[in-house]
Amino acid sequence: MNLELNNSQECFVLLWRRLERTRRLLGGQCKRYCIRNVLKAWFGSEATDDFIWEVCRLSEQEGWNELPIPSLYPLKHRELLRAVVAVRLGISFYKKVNLKALDAAYSEAFPNSTPINKNKKGKDYCL
């Protein structure tokens, strides 16, 4: 399966939705819902050990650890998608991945979930 990736909100919406479909697919196959199996399902033979290792390293997660449900616990998935896009496109994980688009795409893909506001700056409160 060839997965066309880019650094846009439209692409991120598709990836968020694909995560949920992949979770259900792996569950139906009695397979663990983890980074390694997600990447193998998405990229097939292109998901080499080096590719999986780089995604895990950037997202600061382990490949075999069970992932939670994307719509309820999005932060691990946010970092996973961020790492996948960075590695596949050869761009900087820290400076180039469009986090505003990634977070907005989550709200579009899961409209009944609480939005991700990870990059929202806290307000200064004066007492």
MMTF fields as JSON, N, C-alpha, C and O atoms, coordinates in Angstrom:
{
  "mmtfVersion": "1.0.0",
  "mmtfProducer": "UNKNOWN",
  "numBonds": 507,
  "numAtoms": 508,
  "numGroups": 127,
  "numChains": 1,
  "numModels": 1,
  "chainsPerModel": [1],
  "groupsPerChain": [127],
  "chainIdList": ["A"],
  "bondAtomList": [4, 2, 8, 6, 12, 10, 16, 14, 20, 18, 24, 22, 28, 26, 32, 30, 36, 34, 40, 38, 44, 42, 48, 46, 52, 50, 56, 54, 60, 58, 64, 62, 68, 66, 72, 70, 76, 74, 80, 78, 84, 82, 88, 86, 92, 90, 96, 94, 100, 98, 104, 102, 108, 106, 112, 110, 116, 114, 120, 118, 124, 122, 128, 126, 132, 130, 136, 134, 140, 138, 144, 142, 148, 146, 152, 150, 156, 154, 160, 158, 164, 162, 168, 166, 172, 170, 176, 174, 180, 178, 184, 182, 188, 186, 192, 190, 196, 194, 200, 198, 204, 202, 208, 206, 212, 210, 216, 214, 220, 218, 224, 222, 228, 226, 232, 230, 236, 234, 240, 238, 244, 242, 248, 246, 252, 250, 256, 254, 260, 258, 264, 262, 268, 266, 272, 270, 276, 274, 280, 278, 284, 282, 288, 286, 292, 290, 296, 294, 300, 298, 304, 302, 308, 306, 312, 310, 316, 314, 320, 318, 324, 322, 328, 326, 332, 330, 336, 334, 340, 338, 344, 342, 348, 346, 352, 350, 356, 354, 360, 358, 364, 362, 368, 366, 372, 370, 376, 374, 380, 378, 384, 382, 388, 386, 392, 390, 396, 394, 400, 398, 404, 402, 408, 406, 412, 410, 416, 414, 420, 418, 424, 422, 428, 426, 432, 430, 436, 434, 440, 438, 444, 442, 448, 446, 452, 450, 456, 454, 460, 458, 464, 462, 468, 466, 472, 470, 476, 474, 480, 478, 484, 482, 488, 486, 492, 490, 496, 494, 500, 498, 504, 502],
  "bondOrderList": [1, 1, 1, 1, 1, 1, 1, 1, 1, 1, 1, 1, 1, 1, 1, 1, 1, 1, 1, 1, 1, 1, 1, 1, 1, 1, 1, 1, 1, 1, 1, 1, 1, 1, 1, 1, 1, 1, 1, 1, 1, 1, 1, 1, 1, 1, 1, 1, 1, 1, 1, 1, 1, 1, 1, 1, 1, 1, 1, 1, 1, 1, 1, 1, 1, 1, 1, 1, 1, 1, 1, 1, 1, 1, 1, 1, 1, 1, 1, 1, 1, 1, 1, 1, 1, 1, 1, 1, 1, 1, 1, 1, 1, 1, 1, 1, 1, 1, 1, 1, 1, 1, 1, 1, 1, 1, 1, 1, 1, 1, 1, 1, 1, 1, 1, 1, 1, 1, 1, 1, 1, 1, 1, 1, 1, 1],
  "groupList": [{"groupName": "MET", "atomNameList": ["N", "CA", "C", "O"], "elementList": ["N", "C", "C", "O"], "formalChargeList": [0, 0, 0, 0], "bondAtomList": [1, 0, 2, 1, 3, 2], "bondOrderList": [1, 1, 2], "singleLetterCode": "M", "chemCompType": "L-PEPTIDE LINKING"}, {"groupName": "ASN", "atomNameList": ["N", "CA", "C", "O"], "elementList": ["N", "C", "C", "O"], "formalChargeList": [0, 0, 0, 0], "bondAtomList": [1, 0, 2, 1, 3, 2], "bondOrderList": [1, 1, 2], "singleLetterCode": "N", "chemCompType": "L-PEPTIDE LINKING"}, {"groupName": "LEU", "atomNameList": ["N", "CA", "C", "O"], "elementList": ["N", "C", "C", "O"], "formalChargeList": [0, 0, 0, 0], "bondAtomList": [1, 0, 2, 1, 3, 2], "bondOrderList": [1, 1, 2], "singleLetterCode": "L", "chemCompType": "L-PEPTIDE LINKING"}, {"groupName": "GLU", "atomNameList": ["N", "CA", "C", "O"], "elementList": ["N", "C", "C", "O"], "formalChargeList": [0, 0, 0, 0], "bondAtomList": [1, 0, 2, 1, 3, 2], "bondOrderList": [1, 1, 2], "singleLetterCode": "E", "chemCompType": "L-PEPTIDE LINKING"}, {"groupName": "SER", "atomNameList": ["N", "CA", "C", "O"], "elementList": ["N", "C", "C", "O"], "formalChargeList": [0, 0, 0, 0], "bondAtomList": [1, 0, 2, 1, 3, 2], "bondOrderList": [1, 1, 2], "singleLetterCode": "S", "chemCompType": "L-PEPTIDE LINKING"}, {"groupName": "GLN", "atomNameList": ["N", "CA", "C", "O"], "elementList": ["N", "C", "C", "O"], "formalChargeList": [0, 0, 0, 0], "bondAtomList": [1, 0, 2, 1, 3, 2], "bondOrderList": [1, 1, 2], "singleLetterCode": "Q", "chemCompType": "L-PEPTIDE LINKING"}, {"groupName": "CYS", "atomNameList": ["N", "CA", "C", "O"], "elementList": ["N", "C", "C", "O"], "formalChargeList": [0, 0, 0, 0], "bondAtomList": [1, 0, 2, 1, 3, 2], "bondOrderList": [1, 1, 2], "singleLetterCode": "C", "chemCompType": "L-PEPTIDE LINKING"}, {"groupName": "PHE", "atomNameList": ["N", "CA", "C", "O"], "elementList": ["N", "C", "C", "O"], "formalChargeList": [0, 0, 0, 0], "bondAtomList": [1, 0, 2, 1, 3, 2], "bondOrderList": [1, 1, 2], "singleLetterCode": "F", "chemCompType": "L-PEPTIDE LINKING"}, {"groupName": "VAL", "atomNameList": ["N", "CA", "C", "O"], "elementList": ["N", "C", "C", "O"], "formalChargeList": [0, 0, 0, 0], "bondAtomList": [1, 0, 2, 1, 3, 2], "bondOrderList": [1, 1, 2], "singleLetterCode": "V", "chemCompType": "L-PEPTIDE LINKING"}, {"groupName": "TRP", "atomNameList": ["N", "CA", "C", "O"], "elementList": ["N", "C", "C", "O"], "formalChargeList": [0, 0, 0, 0], "bondAtomList": [1, 0, 2, 1, 3, 2], "bondOrderList": [1, 1, 2], "singleLetterCode": "W", "chemCompType": "L-PEPTIDE LINKING"}, {"groupName": "ARG", "atomNameList": ["N", "CA", "C", "O"], "elementList": ["N", "C", "C", "O"], "formalChargeList": [0, 0, 0, 0], "bondAtomList": [1, 0, 2, 1, 3, 2], "bondOrderList": [1, 1, 2], "singleLetterCode": "R", "chemCompType": "L-PEPTIDE LINKING"}, {"groupName": "THR", "atomNameList": ["N", "CA", "C", "O"], "elementList": ["N", "C", "C", "O"], "formalChargeList": [0, 0, 0, 0], "bondAtomList": [1, 0, 2, 1, 3, 2], "bondOrderList": [1, 1, 2], "singleLetterCode": "T", "chemCompType": "L-PEPTIDE LINKING"}, {"groupName": "GLY", "atomNameList": ["N", "CA", "C", "O"], "elementList": ["N", "C", "C", "O"], "formalChargeList": [0, 0, 0, 0], "bondAtomList": [1, 0, 2, 1, 3, 2], "bondOrderList": [1, 1, 2], "singleLetterCode": "G", "chemCompType": "PEPTIDE LINKING"}, {"groupName": "LYS", "atomNameList": ["N", "CA", "C", "O"], "elementList": ["N", "C", "C", "O"], "formalChargeList": [0, 0, 0, 0], "bondAtomList": [1, 0, 2, 1, 3, 2], "bondOrderList": [1, 1, 2], "singleLetterCode": "K", "chemCompType": "L-PEPTIDE LINKING"}, {"groupName": "TYR", "atomNameList": ["N", "CA", "C", "O"], "elementList": ["N", "C", "C", "O"], "formalChargeList": [0, 0, 0, 0], "bondAtomList": [1, 0, 2, 1, 3, 2], "bondOrderList": [1, 1, 2], "singleLetterCode": "Y", "chemCompType": "L-PEPTIDE LINKING"}, {"groupName": "ILE", "atomNameList": ["N", "CA", "C", "O"], "elementList": ["N", "C", "C", "O"], "formalChargeList": [0, 0, 0, 0], "bondAtomList": [1, 0, 2, 1, 3, 2], "bondOrderList": [1, 1, 2], "singleLetterCode": "I", "chemCompType": "L-PEPTIDE LINKING"}, {"groupName": "ALA", "atomNameList": ["N", "CA", "C", "O"], "elementList": ["N", "C", "C", "O"], "formalChargeList": [0, 0, 0, 0], "bondAtomList": [1, 0, 2, 1, 3, 2], "bondOrderList": [1, 1, 2], "singleLetterCode": "A", "chemCompType": "L-PEPTIDE LINKING"}, {"groupName": "ASP", "atomNameList": ["N", "CA", "C", "O"], "elementList": ["N", "C", "C", "O"], "formalChargeList": [0, 0, 0, 0], "bondAtomList": [1, 0, 2, 1, 3, 2], "bondOrderList": [1, 1, 2], "singleLetterCode": "D", "chemCompType": "L-PEPTIDE LINKING"}, {"groupName": "PRO", "atomNameList": ["N", "CA", "C", "O"], "elementList": ["N", "C", "C", "O"], "formalChargeList": [0, 0, 0, 0], "bondAtomList": [1, 0, 2, 1, 3, 2], "bondOrderList": [1, 1, 2], "singleLetterCode": "P", "chemCompType": "L-PEPTIDE LINKING"}, {"groupName": "HIS", "atomNameList": ["N", "CA", "C", "O"], "elementList": ["N", "C", "C", "O"], "formalChargeList": [0, 0, 0, 0], "bondAtomList": [1, 0, 2, 1, 3, 2], "bondOrderList": [1, 1, 2], "singleLetterCode": "H", "chemCompType": "L-PEPTIDE LINKING"}],
  "groupTypeList": [0, 1, 2, 3, 2, 1, 1, 4, 5, 3, 6, 7, 8, 2, 2, 9, 10, 10, 2, 3, 10, 11, 10, 10, 2, 2, 12, 12, 5, 6, 13, 10, 14, 6, 15, 10, 1, 8, 2, 13, 16, 9, 7, 12, 4, 3, 16, 11, 17, 17, 7, 15, 9, 3, 8, 6, 10, 2, 4, 3, 5, 3, 12, 9, 1, 3, 2, 18, 15, 18, 4, 2, 14, 18, 2, 13, 19, 10, 3, 2, 2, 10, 16, 8, 8, 16, 8, 10, 2, 12, 15, 4, 7, 14, 13, 13, 8, 1, 2, 13, 16, 2, 17, 16, 16, 14, 4, 3, 16, 7, 18, 1, 4, 11, 18, 15, 1, 13, 1, 13, 13, 12, 13, 17, 14, 6, 2],
  "groupIdList": [1, 2, 3, 4, 5, 6, 7, 8, 9, 10, 11, 12, 13, 14, 15, 16, 17, 18, 19, 20, 21, 22, 23, 24, 25, 26, 27, 28, 29, 30, 31, 32, 33, 34, 35, 36, 37, 38, 39, 40, 41, 42, 43, 44, 45, 46, 47, 48, 49, 50, 51, 52, 53, 54, 55, 56, 57, 58, 59, 60, 61, 62, 63, 64, 65, 66, 67, 68, 69, 70, 71, 72, 73, 74, 75, 76, 77, 78, 79, 80, 81, 82, 83, 84, 85, 86, 87, 88, 89, 90, 91, 92, 93, 94, 95, 96, 97, 98, 99, 100, 101, 102, 103, 104, 105, 106, 107, 108, 109, 110, 111, 112, 113, 114, 115, 116, 117, 118, 119, 120, 121, 122, 123, 124, 125, 126, 127],
  "secStructList": [7, 7, 7, 7, 7, 7, 1, 1, 2, 2, 2, 2, 2, 2, 2, 2, 2, 2, 2, 2, 2, 2, 2, 2, 2, 2, 2, 2, 6, 6, 7, 7, 7, 5, 2, 2, 2, 2, 2, 2, 2, 2, 2, 4, 4, 4, 7, 7, 2, 2, 2, 2, 2, 2, 2, 2, 2, 2, 2, 6, 7, 7, 6, 6, 1, 5, 7, 7, 7, 6, 6, 6, 7, 2, 2, 2, 2, 2, 2, 2, 2, 2, 2, 2, 2, 2, 2, 2, 2, 6, 7, 7, 6, 6, 6, 6, 1, 7, 2, 2, 2, 2, 2, 2, 2, 2, 2, 2, 2, 1, 6, 6, 1, 7, 7, 7, 7, 6, 6, 7, 7, 7, 7, 7, 7, 7, 7],
  "xCoordList": [0.845, 0.0, 0.892, 1.699, 0.738, 1.537, 0.781, -0.334, 1.374, 0.743, 1.406, 2.58, 0.648, 1.164, 1.074, -0.016, 2.203, 2.222, 2.657, 3.48, 2.087, 2.578, 2.31, 1.737, 2.716, 2.692, 1.47, 1.592, 0.284, -0.919, -2.012, -1.979, -2.967, -4.074, -4.884, -5.316, -5.093, -5.851, -5.191, -5.867, -3.884, -3.147, -3.261, -3.448, -3.149, -3.224, -4.602, -4.708, -5.658, -7.011, -7.091, -7.61, -6.572, -6.571, -5.768, -6.166, -4.64, -3.813, -4.512, -4.467, -5.155, -5.901, -6.995, -7.174, -7.719, -8.791, -8.215, -8.793, -7.081, -6.446, -5.972, -6.006, -5.533, -5.14, -6.289, -6.104, -7.481, -8.644, -9.013, -9.316, -8.992, -9.283, -8.248, -8.588, -6.994, -5.926, -6.078, -5.832, -6.477, -6.71, -7.777, -7.623, -8.854, -9.942, -9.496, -9.818, -8.756, -8.256, -7.349, -7.514, -6.394, -5.47, -6.205, -5.895, -7.179, -7.982, -8.733, -8.818, -9.276, -9.99, -9.077, -9.531, -7.801, -6.813, -6.114, -5.178, -6.578, -5.968, -4.487, -3.671, -4.159, -2.785, -2.729, -3.713, -1.566, -1.34, -1.397, -0.839, -2.08, -2.139, -0.938, -1.002, 0.157, 1.407, 2.044, 1.622, 3.051, 3.696, 4.221, 4.025, 4.877, 5.458, 4.376, 4.559, 3.266, 2.216, 1.474, 1.039, 1.325, 0.7, 1.555, 1.036, 2.85, 3.738, 3.804, 3.853, 3.804, 3.801, 2.51, 2.532, 1.376, 0.089, 0.054, -0.487, 0.616, 0.573, 1.592, 1.277, 2.804, 3.889, 4.395, 5.25, 3.893, 4.309, 5.803, 6.39, 6.422, 7.86, 8.725, 9.91, 8.15, 8.903, 9.127, 9.978, 8.372, 8.518, 9.655, 9.433, 10.875, 12.059, 12.323, 11.739, 13.203, 13.557, 14.148, 13.888, 14.946, 15.533, 14.469, 14.534, 13.488, 12.392, 11.587, 11.293, 11.237, 10.467, 11.264, 10.711, 12.554, 13.394, 13.425, 13.309, 13.58, 13.652, 12.334, 12.345, 11.205, 9.895, 9.742, 9.281, 10.12, 10.024, 10.939, 10.554, 12.139, 13.094, 12.549, 12.577, 12.06, 11.543, 10.295, 10.127, 9.424, 8.181, 8.369, 7.44, 9.578, 9.921, 8.983, 8.493, 8.743, 7.897, 8.571, 9.466, 8.115, 8.658, 7.725, 6.503, 8.31, 7.568, 6.524, 5.51, 6.756, 5.825, 4.812, 3.892, 4.949, 4.008, 2.624, 2.48, 1.617, 0.222, -0.132, 0.138, -0.743, -1.194, -2.629, -3.413, -2.978, -4.361, -5.266, -4.791, -6.542, -7.493, -7.197, -7.114, -7.035, -6.645, -7.613, -7.18, -8.907, -9.881, -9.918, -10.34, -9.481, -9.519, -8.187, -8.153, -7.096, -5.749, -4.871, -4.075, -5.004, -4.36, -2.878, -2.226, -2.32, -0.963, 0.104, 1.017, 0.013, 0.995, 0.861, 1.857, -0.371, -0.608, -0.138, 0.363, -0.302, 0.169, 1.664, 2.131, 2.413, 3.86, 4.203, 5.174, 3.418, 3.632, 3.451, 4.308, 2.35, 2.1, 3.148, 3.591, 3.527, 4.571, 5.879, 6.545, 6.231, 7.465, 7.368, 8.325, 6.224, 6.055, 6.23, 6.946, 5.585, 5.684, 7.12, 7.633, 7.76, 9.139, 10.086, 10.905, 9.972, 10.878, 10.593, 11.521, 9.328, 8.984, 9.326, 9.768, 9.125, 9.391, 10.825, 11.257, 11.553, 12.927, 12.995, 13.902, 12.025, 11.996, 12.248, 12.223, 12.488, 12.785, 11.54, 10.485, 11.682, 10.615, 10.254, 9.088, 11.263, 11.065, 10.637, 9.926, 11.065, 10.827, 9.935, 9.361, 9.802, 9.135, 7.734, 6.917, 7.429, 6.108, 5.079, 5.252, 4.02, 2.995, 2.088, 1.099, 2.436, 1.702, 0.306, -0.616, 0.136, -1.206, -2.137, -3.282, -1.657, -2.464, -2.721, -3.82, -1.723, -1.867, -2.931, -3.771, -2.903, -3.874, -5.274, -6.263, -5.357, -6.651, -7.249, -8.463, -6.405, -6.862, -7.456, -8.413, -6.897, -7.457, -8.894, -9.775, -9.135, -10.485, -11.443, -12.632, -10.932, -11.766, -12.067, -13.188, -11.071, -11.245, -12.093, -12.844, -11.969, -12.725, -13.466, -13.052, -14.554, -15.226, -15.832, -16.046, -16.113, -16.711, -15.682, -16.042, -14.414, -13.332, -12.847, -13.065, -12.194, -11.602, -10.433, -9.585, -10.367, -9.267, -7.904, -7.792, -6.888, -5.517, -5.043, -5.086, -4.598, -4.074, -2.673, -2.336, -1.88, -0.544, 0.343, 1.153, 0.2, 1.067, 0.474, 1.054, -0.672, -1.314, -0.503, -0.179, -0.184, 0.615, -0.285, -1.402, 0.227, -0.538, -0.657, 0.204, -1.722, -1.934, -1.204, -1.074, -0.739, -0.135, -1.236, -1.968, -1.356, -2.384, -1.747, -0.74, -2.334, -1.849, -2.73, -3.956, -2.124, -2.892, -2.867, -3.456],
  "yCoordList": [-1.171, 0.0, 1.236, 1.435, 2.05, 3.265, 4.403, 4.735, 4.99, 6.05, 7.369, 7.585, 8.252, 9.566, 10.5, 10.763, 10.987, 11.872, 13.269, 13.448, 14.258, 15.623, 16.301, 15.696, 17.527, 18.243, 19.171, 20.346, 18.628, 19.457, 18.914, 17.754, 19.759, 19.352, 18.227, 17.303, 18.297, 17.257, 15.886, 14.888, 15.853, 14.6, 14.119, 12.928, 15.044, 14.66, 14.133, 13.223, 14.688, 14.171, 12.713, 11.859, 12.44, 11.069, 10.139, 8.998, 10.627, 9.788, 9.512, 8.387, 10.525, 10.305, 9.256, 8.362, 9.371, 8.404, 7.018, 6.001, 6.994, 5.71, 5.02, 3.793, 5.801, 5.204, 4.426, 3.3, 5.023, 4.35, 3.109, 2.068, 3.205, 2.024, 0.92, -0.262, 1.318, 0.338, -0.319, -1.516, 0.449, -0.119, -1.202, -2.274, -0.919, -1.903, -3.111, -4.249, -2.864, -3.95, -4.889, -6.108, -4.319, -5.149, -5.903, -7.062, -5.243, -5.921, -7.104, -8.162, -6.928, -8.015, -9.166, -10.303, -8.882, -9.912, -10.457, -11.249, -10.026, -10.429, -10.059, -10.797, -8.907, -8.407, -7.202, -6.485, -7.0, -5.867, -4.555, -4.444, -3.566, -2.223, -1.451, -0.829, -1.508, -0.878, -0.204, -0.416, 0.595, 1.333, 0.394, 0.643, -0.667, -1.599, -2.16, -2.172, -2.618, -3.209, -2.158, -2.45, -0.953, 0.132, 0.446, 0.543, 0.602, 0.933, -0.198, 0.054, -1.442, -2.58, -2.61, -2.917, -2.288, -2.265, -1.137, -1.311, -0.002, 1.162, 1.096, 1.461, 0.634, 0.724, -0.623, -0.663, -1.713, -3.04, -3.249, -3.017, -3.684, -3.982, -2.729, -2.832, -1.553, -0.305, 0.005, 0.826, -0.645, -0.437, -1.324, -2.337, -0.914, -1.661, -1.419, -0.525, -2.224, -2.036, -0.653, -0.035, -0.163, 1.171, 2.257, 3.198, 2.136, 3.1, 3.079, 4.129, 1.885, 1.753, 2.31, 3.003, 2.011, 2.51, 4.033, 4.65, 4.644, 6.108, 6.741, 7.741, 6.178, 6.694, 6.555, 7.482, 5.416, 5.2, 6.151, 6.69, 6.358, 7.252, 8.677, 9.325, 9.16, 10.528, 10.704, 11.73, 9.703, 9.823, 9.448, 9.561, 9.001, 8.605, 7.531, 7.609, 6.511, 5.388, 4.098, 4.103, 2.991, 1.701, 1.023, 1.114, 0.347, -0.218, -1.261, -1.371, -2.031, -3.108, -2.695, -3.462, -1.52, -1.096, -0.846, -0.214, -1.348, -1.168, 0.315, 1.021, 0.774, 2.162, 2.275, 1.34, 3.395, 3.584, 3.944, 4.054, 4.124, 4.501, 5.939, 6.825, 6.192, 7.528, 8.639, 9.739, 8.368, 9.421, 9.804, 10.909, 8.903, 9.182, 9.652, 10.461, 9.153, 9.477, 9.85, 9.03, 11.069, 11.422, 11.771, 11.766, 12.071, 12.627, 11.657, 12.074, 10.38, 9.412, 9.279, 9.134, 9.327, 9.229, 10.492, 10.429, 11.628, 12.9, 12.817, 13.195, 12.318, 12.19, 11.13, 11.282, 10.06, 9.025, 9.602, 9.408, 10.304, 10.877, 11.924, 12.015, 12.696, 13.708, 13.045, 13.519, 11.944, 11.228, 10.564, 10.601, 9.96, 9.301, 10.313, 10.052, 11.457, 12.479, 12.996, 13.17, 13.238, 13.741, 12.745, 13.133, 11.474, 10.464, 10.242, 10.201, 10.099, 9.836, 11.003, 10.794, 12.237, 13.398, 13.921, 14.786, 13.395, 13.841, 15.272, 16.026, 15.639, 16.997, 16.952, 15.885, 18.107, 18.18, 17.882, 18.486, 16.954, 16.603, 17.794, 17.996, 18.584, 19.66, 20.987, 21.764, 21.258, 22.591, 22.615, 23.659, 21.517, 21.568, 20.953, 21.359, 19.99, 19.373, 20.402, 21.025, 20.572, 21.577, 21.104, 20.407, 21.49, 21.019, 21.62, 20.959, 22.857, 23.457, 22.665, 22.401, 22.287, 21.486, 20.094, 19.559, 19.507, 18.181, 18.205, 17.307, 19.224, 19.33, 19.655, 19.123, 20.52, 20.857, 19.633, 19.433, 18.832, 17.621, 16.627, 15.924, 16.564, 15.682, 16.083, 15.227, 17.384, 17.872, 17.593, 17.36, 17.618, 17.315, 15.816, 15.424, 14.991, 13.545, 12.998, 12.04, 13.615, 13.19, 14.393, 14.94, 14.813, 16.065, 16.067, 17.141, 14.908, 14.867, 14.738, 14.582, 14.804, 14.695, 16.084, 17.069, 16.133, 17.381, 17.735, 16.882, 18.973, 19.36, 19.257, 19.369, 19.047, 19.051, 20.498, 21.17, 20.967, 22.332, 22.301, 23.105, 21.39, 21.198, 22.431, 22.729, 23.148, 24.29, 25.609, 26.67, 25.546, 26.765, 27.333, 26.62, 28.589, 29.21, 29.551, 30.041, 29.281, 29.581, 31.089, 31.869, 31.459, 32.868, 33.241, 32.431, 34.461, 34.966, 35.54, 36.431, 35.047, 35.532, 36.459, 36.122, 37.611, 38.568, 38.475, 38.523, 38.344, 38.281, 39.616, 39.769],
  "zCoordList": [0.0, 0.0, 0.0, 0.908, -1.016, -1.115, -0.443, -0.846, 0.56, 1.336, 0.973, 1.275, 0.323, -0.056, 1.151, 1.66, 1.595, 2.757, 2.352, 1.454, 3.035, 2.937, 4.272, 5.178, 4.391, 5.667, 5.722, 6.068, 5.375, 5.306, 6.216, 6.627, 6.519, 7.378, 6.731, 7.42, 5.423, 4.729, 4.902, 5.153, 4.766, 4.951, 6.391, 6.64, 7.335, 8.746, 9.121, 9.943, 8.535, 8.796, 8.346, 9.065, 7.155, 6.652, 7.557, 7.789, 8.067, 8.951, 10.282, 10.78, 10.861, 12.117, 11.903, 12.729, 10.798, 10.509, 10.224, 10.608, 9.554, 9.25, 10.533, 10.625, 11.517, 12.799, 13.412, 13.875, 13.418, 14.001, 13.202, 13.785, 11.878, 11.051, 11.286, 11.347, 11.416, 11.635, 13.002, 13.145, 13.996, 15.34, 15.271, 15.855, 14.557, 14.425, 13.611, 13.954, 12.536, 11.692, 12.484, 12.436, 13.21, 13.989, 15.091, 15.371, 15.714, 16.739, 16.155, 16.779, 14.959, 14.285, 13.9, 13.766, 13.723, 13.384, 14.63, 14.53, 15.797, 17.08, 17.144, 17.696, 16.57, 16.626, 17.547, 17.725, 18.123, 19.022, 18.241, 17.15, 18.816, 18.231, 18.774, 19.834, 18.018, 18.434, 17.213, 16.076, 17.473, 16.386, 15.302, 14.113, 15.708, 14.732, 13.804, 12.587, 14.355, 13.528, 12.704, 11.591, 13.226, 12.469, 11.236, 10.124, 11.439, 10.321, 9.298, 8.095, 9.772, 8.847, 8.03, 6.838, 8.68, 7.97, 6.945, 5.853, 7.279, 6.404, 5.265, 4.133, 5.557, 4.581, 4.077, 3.191, 4.615, 4.158, 4.267, 5.323, 3.184, 3.201, 3.334, 3.65, 3.099, 3.29, 4.774, 5.115, 5.647, 7.092, 7.597, 8.26, 7.265, 7.678, 9.165, 9.778, 9.721, 11.134, 11.375, 12.407, 10.421, 10.575, 10.562, 11.353, 9.673, 9.603, 10.904, 11.475, 11.364, 12.603, 13.778, 14.632, 13.822, 14.917, 14.922, 15.981, 13.752, 13.671, 14.115, 14.833, 13.701, 14.123, 15.635, 16.3, 16.174, 17.627, 18.387, 19.425, 17.877, 18.543, 18.584, 19.63, 17.462, 17.416, 18.273, 18.932, 18.262, 19.023, 20.494, 21.295, 20.84, 22.213, 22.748, 23.875, 21.897, 22.266, 21.815, 20.969, 22.403, 22.016, 21.034, 21.152, 20.071, 18.954, 19.3, 18.611, 20.36, 20.701, 21.763, 22.051, 22.349, 23.393, 22.812, 21.765, 23.502, 23.078, 23.095, 24.066, 22.0, 21.915, 22.429, 22.271, 23.036, 23.477, 22.295, 21.165, 22.545, 21.497, 21.061, 21.912, 19.756, 19.278, 19.674, 20.017, 19.631, 19.919, 21.396, 21.738, 22.272, 23.711, 24.271, 25.198, 23.719, 24.204, 23.016, 22.559, 22.511, 21.242, 21.298, 20.254, 22.46, 22.48, 21.979, 21.267, 22.332, 21.813, 20.301, 19.592, 19.815, 18.379, 17.662, 16.539, 18.315, 17.743, 17.472, 16.397, 18.458, 18.298, 17.258, 16.516, 17.197, 16.185, 14.782, 13.919, 14.547, 13.222, 12.867, 11.723, 13.847, 13.639, 13.191, 12.271, 13.856, 13.518, 12.143, 11.37, 11.836, 10.531, 9.407, 8.439, 9.53, 8.489, 8.378, 7.273, 9.504, 9.484, 8.806, 7.972, 9.162, 8.609, 7.121, 6.314, 6.758, 5.356, 4.436, 3.306, 4.916, 4.078, 4.227, 3.464, 5.208, 5.427, 5.937, 5.583, 6.774, 7.328, 8.831, 9.445, 9.406, 10.832, 11.666, 11.472, 12.585, 13.523, 14.394, 14.733, 14.755, 15.718, 15.102, 15.741, 13.863, 13.31, 12.075, 11.765, 11.371, 10.071, 10.04, 9.213, 10.912, 10.884, 11.358, 12.405, 10.586, 10.865, 12.008, 11.778, 13.234, 14.406, 14.504, 14.982, 14.061, 14.084, 13.179, 13.545, 12.005, 11.082, 11.658, 11.512, 12.305, 12.911, 14.002, 14.069, 14.855, 15.945, 15.423, 15.926, 14.427, 13.834, 13.128, 13.148, 12.518, 11.831, 12.823, 12.498, 14.026, 15.055, 15.357, 15.445, 15.517, 15.813, 14.659, 14.877, 13.448, 12.281, 12.187, 11.863, 12.468, 12.378, 13.521, 13.341, 14.702, 15.883, 16.456, 17.479, 15.813, 16.189, 17.591, 18.154, 18.169, 19.499, 20.617, 21.784, 20.263, 21.253, 21.656, 20.951, 22.791, 23.248, 22.337, 22.075, 21.847, 20.957, 21.636, 22.857, 20.835, 21.335, 21.332, 20.302, 22.47, 22.557, 23.147, 24.017, 22.677, 23.231, 23.067, 23.945, 21.956, 21.7, 22.163, 21.934, 22.809, 23.278, 24.435, 25.385, 24.354, 25.405, 26.587, 26.421, 27.775, 28.981, 29.204, 28.797, 29.844, 30.127, 31.412, 32.331, 31.456, 32.683, 33.548, 33.117, 34.742, 35.657, 36.673, 37.297, 36.829, 37.831, 39.057, 38.955, 40.187, 41.436, 42.127, 43.197]
}
